[in-house]
């Protein structure tokens, strides 16, 4: 706290009682405010850690339940629920009784690494076409001015065939602790996270394919 700020607090502390002899309650409130300001200064100077948005986001771990979501399908406009495909209780078991392994890739049109990750996931989808696996491309973090129509154009020009979901507000990305794009998460048939691939980096090498194959074979 600067010197003039210290003087201001001291002024409130001492003057509050001088100027309000008939109203001690107001003097007490003013003194309490001054004390709070001083305590805040001590905490700031001491370097006590304060939670930041990124620190709060970075809490999701493998073994946690995948955060549930509902997002619109970019192509159809229909809502898509994670619980339609995975979890201990499916949302509409009479409509879809088969649980799936779910792969969720957060991406944005401006992110070049996202393009590479989507290419790897598209290749994986071709290999797993006959298995209970669902891959979602969750669009998030777009620049101002990007509309659903312009996004459909981008998806068409790039030849993306995987289901694209729209996280326009970034709420789902926050729940998955996304701090950089792309990020890919894998949930097993019970809705438990089995992989979190954060940020740019190749998914090649067969690790993802081996994991998804193994999870797909489990009940």
Order of alpha helices (4+ residues) and beta strands (2+ residues): alpha-alpha-alpha-beta-beta-beta-alpha-beta-alpha-beta-alpha-beta-beta-alpha
